[in-house]
Amino acid sequence: MYKLIIALLMGVQILYSQSPSEIVEQSLKNIRYSKFDKEVIETAKRDPEFYTLKEGVKVKIKEVVEEDIKLPDSTKVPNKGIDNTLVTIEKIVNIASKFWDMIVDNKPVVNLDTKYAVALPMGVSSPSELDGWSKPKSYIVSFYFENLYGIDVISVSYKITYVYGGKYKGKGKYLAAVWAIPQSVDVWWGFRFSMQAYVPDSTIVNVGTAKDPVAAMQLKVSWSASSVLKEYDGTAVYYIQGDGYFEEIASPFRTIRTNLENIKLD
């Protein structure tokens, strides 16, 4: 009986000897382990340097020339008792997608051609009700995660595309077909990667005037890269205006703001 009590007391002492940071680290480790099968976990233990992601990411950004694209017409929304003929040009809304998965479990999501955001006058049900649209602008963002051996174990590129300058009865500069679409995904065995796009309603604003509006929005691209031993999460934020202006205003890869209109990074 006394031995049992001593053993229990020793167990409690060991449990409470862990610091809060150690408890958190162990919890995070258990969560990571739950995402991988036993074979991956054992392999990572045998070669931890290979399965540890290095801090810092290599990034390349370039602008690409696009041909004319057909404006999507699938943004039509059902009439819910609101008279859509009453268009308020200074109030700008996104009646299309607000969130979409780009990459799930290392694989690009298919049929993303119906997932995009718009910034149109309130009361308009489709970009086709506007005219004066520009040719699309596109940027390719590529980044590479290395392990401790210097091998690129996760390589991903995605394209941001948007059409700008649309006018409603000669007024305003609006946005349509704002896409974020994966172009290539190469993830080695033993690693996991996912990516999503998000356009918060709170970021869709009018940066022009009430009589001549200019739409603006923020497109957020978030990702998670992990192995059994290391996990990184990050979000890049892109600012897009109805006059065509584009800027990366936040990046998990760099600490300085970058105007992609004037600079290309390698």
C-alpha positions as CSV (number, residue, x, y, z in Angstrom):
1,M,0.0,0.0,0.0
2,Y,2.8,2.4,1.0
3,K,4.7,1.5,-2.2
4,L,1.6,2.4,-4.3
5,I,1.2,5.7,-2.6
6,I,4.9,6.6,-3.1
7,A,4.7,5.6,-6.8
8,L,1.6,7.8,-7.3
9,L,3.3,10.7,-5.6
10,M,6.4,10.3,-7.8
11,G,4.2,10.4,-10.9
12,V,2.5,13.6,-9.8
13,Q,5.9,15.1,-9.1
14,I,7.1,14.2,-12.6
15,L,4.0,15.6,-14.1
16,Y,4.2,18.9,-12.3
17,S,7.9,19.3,-12.8
18,Q,7.3,20.2,-16.5
19,S,7.4,23.9,-17.2
20,P,4.4,25.6,-19.0
21,S,6.6,25.9,-22.1
22,E,7.5,22.2,-22.1
23,I,3.8,21.3,-21.7
24,V,2.9,23.5,-24.7
25,E,5.8,22.1,-26.8
26,Q,4.7,18.5,-26.0
27,S,1.1,19.3,-26.9
28,L,2.2,20.8,-30.3
29,K,4.4,17.8,-30.9
30,N,1.4,15.5,-30.3
31,I,-0.7,17.5,-32.7
32,R,2.0,17.3,-35.4
33,Y,2.4,13.5,-34.8
34,S,-1.4,13.0,-35.3
35,K,-1.1,14.3,-38.9
36,F,1.4,11.7,-40.0
37,D,1.3,7.9,-40.0
38,K,3.7,5.7,-38.0
39,E,6.1,5.1,-40.9
40,V,6.7,8.8,-41.4
41,I,7.2,9.4,-37.7
42,E,9.8,6.6,-37.4
43,T,11.6,7.7,-40.5
44,A,11.8,11.3,-39.2
45,K,13.3,10.1,-36.0
46,R,16.0,8.3,-37.8
47,D,16.9,11.3,-40.0
48,P,15.8,14.4,-38.2
49,E,17.9,16.8,-40.3
50,F,16.1,15.8,-43.5
51,Y,12.7,16.2,-41.9
52,T,13.3,19.5,-40.3
53,L,12.3,22.6,-42.3
54,K,14.9,25.4,-42.3
55,E,13.8,28.8,-41.2
56,G,13.6,31.3,-44.0
57,V,12.0,30.7,-47.4
58,K,13.4,31.4,-50.9
59,V,10.9,33.6,-52.9
60,K,10.5,34.6,-56.5
61,I,7.8,37.1,-57.8
62,K,7.3,38.0,-61.4
63,E,4.6,39.7,-63.5
64,V,3.2,37.8,-66.4
65,V,1.4,39.0,-69.5
66,E,-2.1,37.6,-69.9
67,E,-4.4,37.5,-72.9
68,D,-8.0,38.8,-72.7
69,I,-10.1,36.6,-70.6
70,K,-13.9,36.3,-70.5
71,L,-15.4,38.0,-67.5
72,P,-17.2,35.5,-65.2
73,D,-21.0,35.8,-65.3
74,S,-21.7,33.3,-62.6
75,T,-21.7,35.9,-59.8
76,K,-25.4,36.5,-60.3
77,V,-27.2,36.4,-57.0
78,P,-30.9,35.6,-56.4
79,N,-33.2,38.6,-55.7
80,K,-34.2,38.4,-52.1
81,G,-36.7,41.2,-52.1
82,I,-34.1,43.8,-52.9
83,D,-34.6,46.0,-55.9
84,N,-31.3,45.3,-57.8
85,T,-32.1,48.1,-60.2
86,L,-31.2,50.6,-57.4
87,V,-27.4,50.7,-57.8
88,T,-25.3,52.6,-55.3
89,I,-22.0,53.2,-57.0
90,E,-20.1,54.5,-53.9
91,K,-20.9,51.4,-51.9
92,I,-18.7,48.5,-53.0
93,V,-19.3,44.9,-52.3
94,N,-18.1,41.4,-53.1
95,I,-21.0,39.2,-54.3
96,A,-18.7,36.3,-55.3
97,S,-16.4,34.1,-53.2
98,K,-14.9,35.3,-49.9
99,F,-12.8,32.1,-49.1
100,W,-11.5,29.2,-51.1
101,D,-9.1,26.4,-50.6
102,M,-6.2,26.4,-53.0
103,I,-4.1,23.4,-51.9
104,V,-5.3,20.6,-49.6
105,D,-3.1,17.7,-48.4
106,N,-0.4,18.6,-50.9
107,K,-2.7,18.6,-53.9
108,P,-4.1,21.6,-55.8
109,V,-7.9,22.0,-55.6
110,V,-9.6,21.4,-58.9
111,N,-12.4,23.5,-60.5
112,L,-11.1,26.7,-59.0
113,D,-12.4,28.7,-62.0
114,T,-15.6,29.4,-60.1
115,K,-13.8,30.7,-57.0
116,Y,-12.9,34.4,-57.2
117,A,-13.7,37.8,-55.7
118,V,-15.2,41.0,-57.1
119,A,-15.6,44.5,-56.0
120,L,-18.7,45.9,-57.7
121,P,-21.3,48.6,-57.0
122,M,-24.0,47.6,-54.5
123,G,-27.0,46.5,-56.5
124,V,-25.1,45.1,-59.5
125,S,-25.4,41.3,-59.9
126,S,-22.7,40.6,-62.5
127,P,-19.4,42.2,-63.9
128,S,-21.1,42.1,-67.3
129,E,-23.3,45.0,-66.3
130,L,-20.1,47.2,-66.4
131,D,-17.9,48.1,-69.3
132,G,-14.4,49.4,-69.9
133,W,-12.7,46.4,-68.3
134,S,-8.9,46.2,-68.8
135,K,-6.8,43.2,-69.8
136,P,-6.1,41.1,-66.7
137,K,-3.0,41.6,-64.6
138,S,-1.2,38.6,-63.2
139,Y,1.7,37.9,-60.8
140,I,3.3,34.5,-60.2
141,V,4.6,34.0,-56.6
142,S,6.9,31.0,-56.1
143,F,8.5,29.9,-52.8
144,Y,10.7,27.1,-51.7
145,F,11.1,25.4,-48.2
146,E,14.5,23.8,-47.6
147,N,15.4,21.1,-45.0
148,L,18.6,21.2,-43.0
149,Y,20.4,19.5,-45.9
150,G,19.5,22.4,-48.2
151,I,17.1,20.4,-50.3
152,D,13.9,22.0,-51.6
153,V,11.4,19.6,-50.0
154,I,8.4,21.9,-50.6
155,S,8.1,24.0,-53.8
156,V,4.9,25.9,-54.5
157,S,3.8,28.6,-57.0
158,Y,0.5,30.4,-57.3
159,K,-0.9,33.0,-59.6
160,I,-2.8,36.2,-58.6
161,T,-5.0,37.5,-61.5
162,Y,-7.4,40.4,-61.6
163,V,-9.4,42.5,-64.1
164,Y,-9.7,46.2,-63.2
165,G,-11.1,49.5,-64.5
166,G,-14.7,48.5,-65.0
167,K,-17.2,51.4,-65.1
168,Y,-20.9,51.6,-64.3
169,K,-22.5,54.0,-66.7
170,G,-19.2,55.8,-67.1
171,K,-18.5,56.1,-63.4
172,G,-16.0,54.4,-61.1
173,K,-13.2,51.9,-61.4
174,Y,-14.2,48.5,-60.1
175,L,-12.6,45.0,-59.8
176,A,-13.6,41.6,-61.2
177,A,-12.2,38.1,-61.5
178,V,-9.7,38.4,-58.6
179,W,-8.2,34.9,-58.6
180,A,-5.5,33.2,-56.5
181,I,-4.8,29.8,-58.2
182,P,-2.0,27.3,-57.6
183,Q,0.2,26.8,-60.6
184,S,2.6,24.0,-59.3
185,V,2.9,22.0,-56.1
186,D,5.8,19.7,-55.3
187,V,5.9,18.3,-51.8
188,W,8.3,15.4,-50.8
189,W,7.1,12.4,-48.9
190,G,7.0,13.1,-45.2
191,F,5.9,16.7,-45.5
192,R,2.5,18.4,-45.6
193,F,1.3,21.6,-47.2
194,S,-2.0,23.5,-47.5
195,M,-3.1,26.9,-48.7
196,Q,-6.2,29.0,-48.7
197,A,-7.3,32.4,-50.1
198,Y,-9.5,34.9,-48.2
199,V,-11.0,38.3,-49.0
200,P,-12.5,39.9,-45.9
201,D,-15.5,42.1,-46.4
202,S,-14.0,44.7,-44.1
203,T,-11.1,45.2,-46.6
204,I,-13.4,46.1,-49.6
205,V,-13.6,49.9,-49.6
206,N,-14.0,52.9,-51.9
207,V,-10.7,54.8,-52.1
208,G,-12.1,57.3,-54.6
209,T,-15.0,59.7,-54.2
210,A,-18.8,59.2,-54.0
211,K,-19.2,60.5,-57.5
212,D,-16.3,58.6,-59.0
213,P,-15.5,55.6,-56.8
214,V,-12.3,53.5,-57.0
215,A,-12.7,50.0,-55.6
216,A,-10.0,48.4,-53.4
217,M,-9.6,45.1,-51.6
218,Q,-7.1,42.9,-49.8
219,L,-6.5,39.4,-50.9
220,K,-5.0,37.2,-48.2
221,V,-3.2,33.9,-49.0
222,S,-2.5,31.7,-46.0
223,W,-0.4,28.5,-45.9
224,S,0.8,25.8,-43.5
225,A,3.9,23.8,-44.1
226,S,4.9,21.0,-41.8
227,S,6.9,17.9,-41.1
228,V,6.8,15.7,-38.0
229,L,9.5,17.8,-36.5
230,K,8.7,21.4,-37.6
231,E,5.7,23.4,-38.7
232,Y,5.4,26.9,-40.1
233,D,2.3,29.0,-40.8
234,G,2.1,32.3,-42.7
235,T,-0.1,34.8,-44.5
236,A,0.7,37.1,-47.4
237,V,-1.6,40.1,-48.0
238,Y,-2.0,41.7,-51.4
239,Y,-3.7,45.1,-51.9
240,I,-5.5,45.6,-55.2
241,Q,-7.1,48.7,-56.6
242,G,-9.7,49.4,-59.3
243,D,-7.2,51.5,-61.2
244,G,-4.8,48.5,-61.5
245,Y,-2.5,49.3,-58.6
246,F,-1.1,46.2,-56.9
247,E,1.1,46.0,-53.8
248,E,2.2,43.3,-51.4
249,I,1.5,44.9,-48.0
250,A,2.4,42.0,-45.7
251,S,4.5,38.9,-46.3
252,P,5.6,36.0,-44.1
253,F,8.7,35.8,-46.2
254,R,10.0,39.4,-46.0
255,T,10.0,42.1,-43.3
256,I,9.8,45.1,-45.8
257,R,6.9,46.2,-47.9
258,T,7.4,45.6,-51.6
259,N,5.8,47.4,-54.5
260,L,5.6,44.8,-57.2
261,E,4.9,47.4,-59.9
262,N,8.5,48.5,-59.7
263,I,10.6,45.6,-58.5
264,K,11.1,42.0,-59.2
265,L,12.6,39.7,-56.6
266,D,14.8,36.7,-57.0
